[in-house]
Amino acid sequence: MMVFTIRFAIAIVILICLQTCVLWGQEHGESNELRYGVYHKLPHHSKYSKRGEIVVTLSRAVAEYSNSGDVLSINDFENADKANNDPYYLIKLVDEKNPENVMESFTKMCLLKASKFEDEIIIHLNRNKVFHFDYYTSADQCNSTFISTSQTADFKTIVQIIKAGSGTRPKLNRALPINPDGTVEKPPEEKSFLQKYWWYLLPIVILLLTGGPAEEPQQQQQQQHRGGGQAARPARQ
């Protein structure tokens, strides 16, 4: 009985450990990185071209940007100015693991030129997922006297991460269910700690109840052995 109880307790402990490991793996088994391709285009372009890549490290809530794609020339921006009145610069982020997940934004092209291509991408995270991004330029007013010494648009990009915070939850009263006869149904009584977790404590109780008396037969045998040995000695004359 004692051996069976010990084995049963060990089995329960192993099952609890396995369940804990599975839950931990589900929570922490996801990738620690998110990769998004950055694409852009001007109004007169027929399709987007890849501008760079953003790598988000979830454990540290930081992001790095790299210019790893095609660049736009200054002539592209000048041609866009001639073809459109107040043209817009279009940008989008594409999830590399799930290309259907696309987020888009835009800004006035004159603001981008006035900022000398200094821009900022703010990524909003919610439960380790990107749900939105903001796009800003360092200049908030257009400058018609923009002069560039470079032949290409050299973007100087800053990427920031913002995590969604938990707001204050309102205290709401739950409506009580009503029986067919119009009376209010009583809510179920809340279970106590023992009612909820009795099966965790059961192996410990069994060990405590069965562990003590197991030594009594052994002690009785030792006493009988000692008494028998004394009775077997011959009496001195």
Secondary structure, DSSP 8 states (H G I E B T S, - for coil): -HHHHHHHHHHHHHHHHHHHHHHHHHHH-S-SEEEEEEEEE-TT-SS-EEEEEEEEETTTTEEEEE--S---BHHHHHHHHHHSSS-EEEEEEEESS-TT-EEEEEEEHHHHHHTTTEEEEEEEESSS-EEEEEEEES-SS--TT---SSSB---EEEEEEEE--------------B-TTS-B--------HHHHHHHHHHHHHHHHHHHSGGGHHHHHHHHHHHHHHHHTS----
